[in-house]
Each structure stands twice: as structure tokens, then as C-alpha cells.
Amino acid sequence: MIQISKILQFISANMPTYLKFIQQKILSNFPHKSKTLEEHQAYMSNILKLGELVPFFFNEVIVTIIEKLVRIDVEISASPVNDSNNLFSFDESVKKPEDEIGNKLDSLLTQFLQYIKSNVSEKNFDMWYKVLLLAFDAHILKAHFPPNVPFVLFYFFNLHSSLKSMIMDYFWSVFIDKNQPAIVRQSGIMYLSSFVNRSKSVGKADFEKNYFNYCRLVSQLHPQ
């Protein structure tokens, strides 16, 4: 991996236009959901390491990982709990395809969460905040309510009080932005409510601030 890093750094210094092409090629080979868990874990580990060694790749690596995990998450949540053939089947030994994919998602989310825990520090809070917010805006707000991936990002936004305030303000700004599609505004208020309800770092002052914002908006929409 060090040799690859040196080669990419040489390309960056001497042929920078090719670096974007190489990045696209690497990230376009994210394993299909049918591939084994080991293949997914190895690929994710390698591109995360690449993002460390070649800073130019970092943002796209993180955004791509979240995009792919969200697709799996949405697919699992959208799949029917039972099909017509197994509607009255109580055989727990029968493994369903969505169970296997769900276990794979759990393992990949755990791997990604561990990476965040190990690599986030006070020195790079701002860098992580920007890229995670970028991924949230691009692939979570506009998705069909992925039930699992957002909570990995919520973990990060609970690491520091300033991050907590910033993400709540971000969700509120999405909700009140009339230029946003209705489904995106709905996602904004849903995630804000979820974060306020579940986050241990959200205190009474945070709750009162959000409650005041709700009341003020209602009074503006329905003046007496």
C-alpha cells in the first residue's frame, strides 16, 4: 500500500489530471452486494487506507462508502418481511436472502464505526464534519429513510457539543428551506426529531431551543 501511495503521489505531482480518473476507477469497483463479507471488508479497509495515504481521495472514499451502505440499507428496509410462499412458515433454520445481506450490513457498519472511532480527533473534527455532512446531504436526506446508516453518523455528531449544535441547526435549515423538495424537508425534520429524542448529549436547553423554533414557525404559518 505504501508503494501504491508513492506512485499516486508521483502522479499527483506530475500528472494531476490522471488522479481523478484513477480515483473513479478505484471507487467504481465497490463490491456488489452478492460478494462475500470478506471481500467487502477487505475493499473497505483498503480504500480507507488509501484515503489516509492520498488526501485527495479522502472525501470521495467516505462519501462512496456511505452511498453504498445506504443503498443496501434502503433495499433491506424496503423488502417485504415475508413473501407469499413463506407467509405461514415458522422454520427459523430457513435463511432468507435479506437476512444474509442484513448481517453483512451490520458488519460493514461496525467496521466503519470503528474506523471513525479510531481516526477522529480534535485536530480533524472539521474535516470529518464537512465530509459526513456532504454524504448526509447527498445520500441520506434524499434516500427512502435508511433505518441504520444515519445512526453511525449520529455517533460522530455526538462526539462534541459544537458538532451537536451544528447538526441540529443543519436539519432545521433543511426543514425550513422552501427551495427543497417536500420529501427532503420531511427528512430534515424527521432526522432532527430522531437526533433530539435519542442523543444523550442533547440537554434541556437544546430541547427548549427546538421547541421554540417549532412554536415560532407555527405562529408564522398560522398567525392569530
C-alpha positions as CSV (number, residue, x, y, z in Angstrom):
1,M,0.0,0.0,0.0
2,I,2.9,2.4,0.7
3,Q,4.3,1.8,-2.8
4,I,0.9,2.5,-4.3
5,S,0.8,5.7,-2.2
6,K,4.2,6.8,-3.6
7,I,3.0,6.1,-7.1
8,L,-0.1,8.1,-6.7
9,Q,1.8,10.9,-5.1
10,F,4.1,10.9,-8.1
11,I,1.1,11.0,-10.4
12,S,-0.4,13.8,-8.4
13,A,2.7,15.9,-8.7
14,N,3.4,15.2,-12.4
15,M,0.1,14.2,-14.0
16,P,-2.6,15.6,-11.7
17,T,-5.4,15.2,-14.3
18,Y,-5.0,11.4,-14.1
19,L,-5.6,11.3,-10.4
20,K,-9.3,11.9,-10.7
21,F,-9.6,9.2,-13.3
22,I,-7.7,6.7,-11.0
23,Q,-10.0,7.6,-8.1
24,Q,-13.1,7.0,-10.2
25,K,-11.8,3.6,-11.3
26,I,-11.0,2.5,-7.8
27,L,-14.3,3.6,-6.3
28,S,-16.4,2.3,-9.1
29,N,-15.2,-1.2,-8.2
30,F,-17.1,-1.3,-4.9
31,P,-18.1,-5.0,-4.4
32,H,-21.6,-6.0,-5.5
33,K,-23.9,-7.0,-2.6
34,S,-23.7,-10.6,-3.8
35,K,-19.9,-10.7,-3.0
36,T,-18.8,-12.2,0.3
37,L,-18.5,-10.2,3.5
38,E,-14.7,-10.7,3.5
39,E,-14.5,-9.1,0.0
40,H,-16.5,-6.1,1.2
41,Q,-14.4,-5.7,4.4
42,A,-11.1,-6.0,2.5
43,Y,-12.2,-3.5,-0.1
44,M,-13.4,-1.0,2.5
45,S,-10.3,-1.4,4.6
46,N,-8.1,-0.8,1.5
47,I,-9.9,2.3,0.2
48,L,-10.0,3.8,3.8
49,K,-6.2,3.3,4.0
50,L,-5.9,4.8,0.6
51,G,-7.9,7.8,1.7
52,E,-5.3,8.3,4.5
53,L,-2.3,8.0,2.3
54,V,-3.7,10.1,-0.5
55,P,-5.7,13.0,1.0
56,F,-7.1,13.9,-2.5
57,F,-9.1,10.6,-2.2
58,F,-10.4,11.0,1.3
59,N,-13.7,12.8,0.7
60,E,-14.8,10.7,-2.2
61,V,-13.9,7.5,-0.3
62,I,-16.0,8.4,2.7
63,V,-18.9,9.6,0.6
64,T,-18.8,6.5,-1.6
65,I,-18.8,4.2,1.4
66,I,-21.9,5.9,2.9
67,E,-23.6,5.9,-0.5
68,K,-23.1,2.1,-0.9
69,L,-24.2,1.3,2.7
70,V,-27.3,3.5,2.3
71,R,-28.3,1.5,-0.9
72,I,-28.0,-1.8,1.0
73,D,-29.9,-0.3,4.0
74,V,-32.8,1.0,1.9
75,E,-33.1,-2.3,0.0
76,I,-33.3,-4.3,3.2
77,S,-35.9,-1.9,4.7
78,A,-38.0,-1.9,1.5
79,S,-38.0,-5.7,1.1
80,P,-41.2,-7.5,2.3
81,V,-41.0,-9.2,5.7
82,N,-42.5,-12.4,4.2
83,D,-43.3,-13.5,0.8
84,S,-46.4,-15.5,-0.2
85,N,-44.6,-18.8,-0.1
86,N,-43.3,-18.3,3.5
87,L,-46.2,-16.3,5.0
88,F,-47.0,-19.1,7.4
89,S,-43.6,-20.6,7.7
90,F,-42.1,-20.7,11.2
91,D,-38.9,-22.6,10.4
92,E,-36.1,-20.3,11.7
93,S,-33.5,-22.5,10.1
94,V,-34.5,-21.2,6.7
95,K,-32.2,-18.4,5.9
96,K,-33.6,-15.6,3.8
97,P,-31.5,-13.5,1.4
98,E,-32.3,-10.3,3.2
99,D,-31.0,-11.9,6.5
100,E,-27.6,-12.5,4.9
101,I,-27.5,-9.0,3.5
102,G,-28.6,-7.6,6.8
103,N,-25.8,-9.4,8.6
104,K,-23.3,-8.1,6.0
105,L,-24.6,-4.5,6.5
106,D,-24.2,-4.9,10.3
107,S,-20.6,-6.0,9.9
108,L,-19.8,-3.2,7.5
109,L,-21.4,-0.5,9.7
110,T,-19.4,-1.9,12.6
111,Q,-16.2,-1.7,10.6
112,F,-16.9,1.9,9.5
113,L,-17.9,3.0,13.0
114,Q,-14.7,1.5,14.4
115,Y,-12.7,3.4,11.8
116,I,-14.4,6.7,12.8
117,K,-13.7,6.0,16.5
118,S,-10.1,5.3,15.8
119,N,-9.4,8.2,13.4
120,V,-11.5,11.2,14.6
121,S,-9.6,13.6,16.8
122,E,-9.9,17.3,17.8
123,K,-7.4,18.1,15.0
124,N,-9.6,16.7,12.3
125,F,-13.2,17.3,13.6
126,D,-13.8,20.0,11.0
127,M,-12.6,17.7,8.1
128,W,-14.8,14.8,9.2
129,Y,-17.8,17.1,9.9
130,K,-17.7,18.5,6.4
131,V,-17.4,15.2,4.6
132,L,-20.1,13.5,6.7
133,L,-22.4,16.4,6.2
134,L,-21.7,16.2,2.5
135,A,-22.6,12.5,2.4
136,F,-25.7,13.0,4.6
137,D,-26.9,15.7,2.2
138,A,-26.2,13.8,-0.9
139,H,-27.2,10.2,0.0
140,I,-29.2,10.1,3.2
141,L,-31.6,13.0,3.1
142,K,-32.7,12.1,-0.4
143,A,-32.9,8.4,0.3
144,H,-36.0,6.4,1.3
145,F,-35.4,6.7,5.1
146,P,-32.5,4.2,5.6
147,P,-33.1,2.9,9.1
148,N,-29.5,2.1,10.1
149,V,-26.7,4.1,8.4
150,P,-27.8,7.5,9.9
151,F,-27.1,6.3,13.4
152,V,-23.4,5.7,12.6
153,L,-23.2,9.3,11.6
154,F,-25.2,10.4,14.7
155,Y,-22.4,8.8,16.7
156,F,-19.9,11.3,15.2
157,F,-22.2,14.3,15.8
158,N,-22.4,13.4,19.5
159,L,-18.6,13.5,20.0
160,H,-18.5,17.2,20.7
161,S,-21.1,19.7,21.8
162,S,-20.3,22.1,18.9
163,L,-21.0,19.3,16.4
164,K,-24.3,18.5,18.1
165,S,-25.5,22.1,17.7
166,M,-24.3,22.3,14.2
167,I,-26.1,19.2,13.0
168,M,-29.3,20.3,14.7
169,D,-29.1,23.7,13.0
170,Y,-28.4,21.9,9.7
171,F,-31.5,19.7,10.0
172,W,-33.6,22.7,10.9
173,S,-32.3,24.7,7.9
174,V,-33.2,21.9,5.6
175,F,-36.7,21.7,7.0
176,I,-37.5,25.5,6.6
177,D,-35.8,25.8,3.2
178,K,-38.8,26.3,0.8
179,N,-36.5,25.6,-2.2
180,Q,-36.0,22.0,-1.0
181,P,-38.4,19.3,-2.3
182,A,-41.1,18.3,0.2
183,I,-39.6,14.9,0.8
184,V,-36.2,16.4,1.7
185,R,-37.8,18.9,4.1
186,Q,-39.7,16.0,5.7
187,S,-36.4,14.1,6.1
188,G,-34.8,17.1,7.7
189,I,-37.4,17.4,10.4
190,M,-37.6,13.6,10.9
191,Y,-33.8,13.3,11.5
192,L,-33.9,16.4,13.8
193,S,-36.6,14.8,15.9
194,S,-34.8,11.5,15.9
195,F,-31.5,13.1,16.9
196,V,-33.1,15.1,19.7
197,N,-35.0,12.2,21.0
198,R,-32.1,9.7,21.0
199,S,-29.0,11.7,21.6
200,K,-27.7,11.6,25.2
201,S,-25.8,14.8,24.6
202,V,-28.9,16.8,23.9
203,G,-29.9,18.6,27.0
204,K,-32.8,20.7,28.2
205,A,-31.5,23.9,26.6
206,D,-31.3,22.1,23.2
207,F,-34.8,20.7,23.6
208,E,-36.2,24.2,24.5
209,K,-34.4,25.8,21.5
210,N,-36.0,23.3,19.1
211,Y,-39.4,23.6,20.8
212,F,-39.2,27.4,20.5
213,N,-38.3,27.1,16.8
214,Y,-41.3,24.9,16.2
215,C,-43.7,27.3,18.0
216,R,-42.3,30.3,16.2
217,L,-42.8,28.6,12.8
218,V,-46.3,27.6,13.7
219,S,-47.2,31.1,14.7
220,Q,-45.8,32.4,11.4
221,L,-47.8,30.0,9.4
222,H,-51.0,30.4,11.4
223,P,-51.0,34.0,12.8
224,Q,-53.9,34.8,15.1
